[in-house]
Amino acid sequence: MFEGAPAPLPLMVVVLTFNCEAIVGQTLAQALRLCTRPFVVDSYSTDR
C-alpha cells in the first residue's frame, strides 16, 4: 500500500451453492483468504 493511501474497503464474499458438497469446503477456504466472514446462500440443494 502506498504511504498516505486510504485503507482498503472491507470485502464481503457471497458464495451461491447448489449441490456443491464436493467443492464448497475448498471454495470457503479460498474465500477466507479474501474476507473474514463469507456468506453462503444455498439453493435447495439435495446433497449434504
GUVEXDREN-813479 format. One line per field, with one value per atom (N, C-alpha, C): residue number from 1; x, y, z. Coordinates in pm, whole numbers. Example, Ala and Ser with C-alpha at 12.3 -4.5 7.8 and 13.67 -1.06 7.14 Angstrom:
seq: 1, 1, 1, 2, 2, 2
px: 1319, 1230, 1320, 1285, 1367, 1290
py: -569, -450, -330, -225, -106, 3
pz: 780, 780, 780, 708, 714, 787
END
This chain:
seq: 1, 1, 1, 2, 2, 2, 3, 3, 3, 4, 4, 4, 5, 5, 5, 6, 6, 6, 7, 7, 7, 8, 8, 8, 9, 9, 9, 10, 10, 10, 11, 11, 11, 12, 12, 12, 13, 13, 13, 14, 14, 14, 15, 15, 15, 16, 16, 16, 17, 17, 17, 18, 18, 18, 19, 19, 19, 20, 20, 20, 21, 21, 21, 22, 22, 22, 23, 23, 23, 24, 24, 24, 25, 25, 25, 26, 26, 26, 27, 27, 27, 28, 28, 28, 29, 29, 29, 30, 30, 30, 31, 31, 31, 32, 32, 32, 33, 33, 33, 34, 34, 34, 35, 35, 35, 36, 36, 36, 37, 37, 37, 38, 38, 38, 39, 39, 39, 40, 40, 40, 41, 41, 41, 42, 42, 42, 43, 43, 43, 44, 44, 44, 45, 45, 45, 46, 46, 46, 47, 47, 47, 48, 48, 48
px: 85, 0, 90, 48, 125, 105, 211, 202, 95, 9, -97, -221, -215, -331, -438, -564, -669, -665, -712, -718, -816, -790, -883, -1020, -1122, -1257, -1276, -1359, -1387, -1454, -1422, -1475, -1567, -1680, -1773, -1778, -1768, -1776, -1907, -1984, -2109, -2089, -2111, -2095, -2234, -2272, -2400, -2376, -2458, -2436, -2562, -2540, -2647, -2580, -2599, -2538, -2387, -2321, -2176, -2099, -2152, -2088, -1941, -1907, -1771, -1671, -1716, -1621, -1646, -1754, -1786, -1681, -1623, -1519, -1397, -1351, -1236, -1270, -1390, -1433, -1434, -1486, -1489, -1349, -1260, -1122, -1058, -1083, -1029, -1095, -1225, -1295, -1240, -1200, -1146, -1011, -948, -824, -854, -978, -1016, -1099, -1170, -1258, -1261, -1321, -1326, -1454, -1562, -1690, -1760, -1728, -1802, -1948, -2033, -2177, -2219, -2279, -2318, -2470, -2512, -2654, -2677, -2755, -2783, -2918, -2924, -3046, -3118, -3158, -3234, -3158, -3031, -2951, -3011, -2985, -3031, -2915, -2791, -2678, -2665, -2559, -2544, -2506
py: -116, 0, 123, 225, 349, 433, 505, 592, 698, 717, 815, 766, 646, 591, 549, 560, 516, 365, 321, 176, 111, -15, -83, -100, -101, -122, -268, -295, -433, -505, -630, -709, -817, -836, -943, -1040, -1168, -1271, -1347, -1357, -1433, -1555, -1674, -1799, -1857, -1866, -1927, -2075, -2162, -2305, -2378, -2488, -2583, -2717, -2811, -2944, -2935, -2858, -2835, -2897, -3001, -3060, -3091, -3139, -3182, -3066, -2944, -2833, -2715, -2716, -2598, -2572, -2674, -2655, -2584, -2628, -2565, -2422, -2402, -2267, -2173, -2218, -2134, -2107, -2204, -2183, -2072, -2071, -1965, -1831, -1832, -1708, -1646, -1729, -1679, -1611, -1630, -1558, -1412, -1385, -1251, -1173, -1246, -1179, -1262, -1208, -1281, -1361, -1324, -1393, -1411, -1517, -1540, -1574, -1542, -1563, -1667, -1777, -1886, -1883, -1889, -1895, -2026, -2115, -2244, -2240, -2302, -2300, -2434, -2476, -2601, -2723, -2734, -2850, -2978, -3087, -3217, -3300, -3250, -3319, -3271, -3312, -3272, -3129
pz: 0, 0, 0, -69, -78, 48, 85, 201, 178, 273, 263, 189, 134, 63, 164, 129, 222, 241, 355, 382, 284, 248, 157, 222, 142, 191, 232, 333, 370, 252, 237, 126, 181, 116, 151, 35, 65, -38, -20, -126, -126, -215, -159, -233, -258, -383, -420, -444, -385, -398, -443, -510, -543, -568, -475, -483, -504, -419, -429, -314, -253, -136, -160, -277, -306, -309, -336, -351, -259, -182, -102, 6, 63, 165, 109, -5, -70, -112, -160, -201, -81, 32, 152, 205, 197, 239, 157, 28, -58, -28, -1, 31, 159, 255, 381, 363, 250, 220, 184, 145, 100, 201, 287, 384, 511, 615, 742, 762, 691, 709, 575, 501, 376, 406, 313, 327, 224, 269, 180, 161, 35, 0, -73, -13, -75, -145, -260, -343, -339, -220, -201, -253, -216, -256, -201, -269, -221, -167, -179, -118, 26, 96, 236, 247
END
